[in-house]
Amino acid sequence: MDESDWYIFKYEDYFTLRALFILSRKRIYTYIDNTMEIFEQSKMGLVFYQIRRFYLTQCINPVSESLQKYLRRLFASGLISGKQQESGDYSVYITRMGVTFLHEFGIRFDQRFRKDFSMVNIEYIEIPETEESMECAGSLQNVFI
């Protein structure tokens, strides 16, 4: 993707990236489910889940289908990636390119994001679909990394 100019960065992509950033600050982390060695063997599509950490405990939550869809899209495009932890779990993080896209498209999408995110249940995020699908060409040739 780093040499392509075909990638269309949508509002839903921005919403997902920004939500991941905010959730991590609230101690809610996203992981790739690797119980069937899907990630290592690449047999099927990736499955994600979230862990909310408390002082002494943690709570595991499923991820909505709409969030799954955009997490997979962002993972395939390289805007998010996974890192294996000591426990063997794969935690999701926003790549440098993903952070760049957040900064570049923040002016266009942030006001709407704030409105939409204020109405979301953070323990089970549904990605709001746009009526017009506000798309803008996200050519990496125009984004400075």
Backbone torsions as a table, in degrees:
resi	resn	phi	psi	omega
1	MET	NA	-23.3	-175.3
2	ASP	-67.5	-9.9	177.3
3	GLU	-119.2	7.6	-176.8
4	SER	-99.6	157.7	174.1
5	ASP	-125.4	25.2	-178.2
6	TRP	-99.6	-12.0	-173.8
7	TYR	-71.2	127.1	178.1
8	ILE	-101.1	114.7	-179.6
9	PHE	-91.2	113.9	-175.5
10	LYS	-97.8	165.9	174.7
11	TYR	-57.9	-38.8	-179.5
12	GLU	-62.0	-35.3	175.8
13	ASP	-64.7	-45.8	178.5
14	TYR	-60.9	-46.0	-179.2
15	PHE	-57.6	-45.3	-178.5
16	THR	-64.9	-46.9	179.1
17	LEU	-61.1	-47.0	-178.1
18	ARG	-65.3	-38.9	178.1
19	ALA	-63.4	-42.3	177.4
20	LEU	-58.5	-42.5	179.8
21	PHE	-62.7	-47.9	-178.5
22	ILE	-67.1	-42.0	-179.7
23	LEU	-60.7	-39.3	179.9
24	SER	-63.2	-30.9	176.7
25	ARG	-73.4	-20.1	177.3
26	LYS	-98.2	14.9	178.3
27	ARG	64.3	32.2	173.4
28	ILE	-113.8	114.1	-173.9
29	TYR	-113.0	146.2	-178.9
30	THR	-102.8	137.6	-178.6
31	TYR	-129.4	159.0	173.5
32	ILE	-95.2	126.7	179.2
33	ASP	-74.5	116.9	-178.1
34	ASN	-120.0	27.2	-177.0
35	THR	-64.7	-28.7	179.2
36	MET	-105.1	19.5	-179.1
37	GLU	57.0	34.1	179.7
38	ILE	-64.5	-44.0	-175.3
39	PHE	-66.3	-41.5	-176.2
40	GLU	-75.9	-34.3	-175.4
41	GLN	-99.8	-11.3	-179.5
42	SER	53.0	46.5	-179.1
43	LYS	-84.8	-33.6	-174.0
44	MET	-139.6	179.5	175.7
45	GLY	-68.1	151.9	-179.9
46	LEU	-68.0	145.6	176.3
47	VAL	-121.5	133.1	-176.8
48	PHE	-113.7	154.9	172.5
49	TYR	-146.6	168.2	-179.3
50	GLN	-123.8	146.9	174.2
51	ILE	-121.5	127.9	174.9
52	ARG	-104.7	120.6	-176.9
53	ARG	-95.5	130.7	174.0
54	PHE	-109.1	-174.5	-176.2
55	TYR	-57.7	-52.7	-178.4
56	LEU	-117.2	-7.9	-175.8
57	THR	-130.4	176.0	174.5
58	GLN	-144.5	155.1	-178.5
59	CYS	-125.7	128.9	179.8
60	ILE	-99.6	129.2	-179.5
61	ASN	-121.4	144.3	172.1
62	PRO	-73.2	164.8	178.2
63	VAL	-108.1	138.0	-179.4
64	SER	-61.8	158.1	178.8
65	GLU	-61.9	-38.0	-179.9
66	SER	-66.5	-39.1	177.4
67	LEU	-68.9	-40.3	176.4
68	GLN	-54.2	-46.5	-176.9
69	LYS	-57.1	-47.3	-177.1
70	TYR	-79.0	-28.8	173.7
71	LEU	-64.1	-42.1	177.6
72	ARG	-62.9	-43.0	179.8
73	ARG	-61.5	-46.5	-179.4
74	LEU	-66.9	-36.6	178.5
75	PHE	-65.0	-44.8	-179.7
76	ALA	-64.6	-30.5	-178.7
77	SER	-87.4	-8.1	178.5
78	GLY	87.2	9.5	179.1
79	LEU	-82.8	-20.8	168.5
80	ILE	-131.5	161.3	178.8
81	SER	-149.3	175.9	179.1
82	GLY	-119.9	145.9	178.5
83	LYS	-128.9	130.0	-179.1
84	GLN	-75.1	128.4	178.7
85	GLN	-88.2	171.5	177.9
86	GLU	-60.2	-30.5	-179.6
87	SER	-74.3	-10.6	-177.8
88	GLY	97.4	-11.7	178.0
89	ASP	-74.7	152.6	177.6
90	TYR	-105.2	109.3	178.4
91	SER	-87.3	146.3	-179.0
92	VAL	-92.5	137.0	175.6
93	TYR	-137.2	157.4	178.2
94	ILE	-85.7	126.1	-179.2
95	THR	-74.4	170.5	177.5
96	ARG	-58.3	-39.9	178.1
97	MET	-63.9	-39.6	177.8
98	GLY	-63.1	-41.5	177.4
99	VAL	-63.8	-40.3	177.8
100	THR	-61.1	-43.6	178.3
101	PHE	-64.1	-39.0	176.4
102	LEU	-58.1	-45.2	179.9
103	HIS	-67.9	-44.1	-176.7
104	GLU	-65.1	-38.3	-175.1
105	PHE	-101.9	1.9	179.6
106	GLY	-60.0	-40.1	-179.3
107	ILE	-61.1	-40.3	-177.1
108	ARG	-75.8	-38.4	-169.6
109	PHE	-109.2	-14.3	-168.7
110	ASP	-64.9	-39.5	-179.1
111	GLN	-61.8	-45.6	178.1
112	ARG	-66.0	-38.9	178.7
113	PHE	-58.2	-46.8	-178.7
114	ARG	-58.2	-41.9	179.1
115	LYS	-65.3	-49.2	-178.5
116	ASP	-65.5	-42.6	-175.9
117	PHE	-68.6	-28.0	179.1
118	SER	-66.6	-18.4	-179.0
119	MET	-103.5	11.0	-174.6
120	VAL	-99.7	143.1	169.9
121	ASN	-81.4	111.7	-173.0
122	ILE	-68.0	-15.3	178.3
123	GLU	-85.8	-12.5	177.3
124	TYR	-152.6	82.2	-173.0
125	ILE	-78.1	128.6	170.8
126	GLU	-106.0	130.1	179.8
127	ILE	-78.4	123.9	178.2
128	PRO	-70.3	128.7	178.3
129	GLU	-85.4	140.5	178.9
130	THR	-88.8	145.7	178.0
131	GLU	-69.8	-45.4	-177.0
132	GLU	-92.0	-7.1	-174.2
133	SER	51.2	68.7	-176.9
134	MET	-55.6	94.9	-178.2
135	GLU	-104.6	147.5	171.8
136	CYS	-143.9	141.6	-178.6
137	ALA	-65.8	124.8	-179.8
138	GLY	-106.4	59.0	-179.6
139	SER	-65.7	125.2	-180.0
140	LEU	-69.6	-13.4	176.5
141	GLN	-70.3	-21.5	-179.8
142	ASN	-97.0	-4.8	-178.5
143	VAL	-105.9	127.7	-179.7
144	PHE	-93.1	122.5	-178.8
145	ILE	-99.0	NA	NA
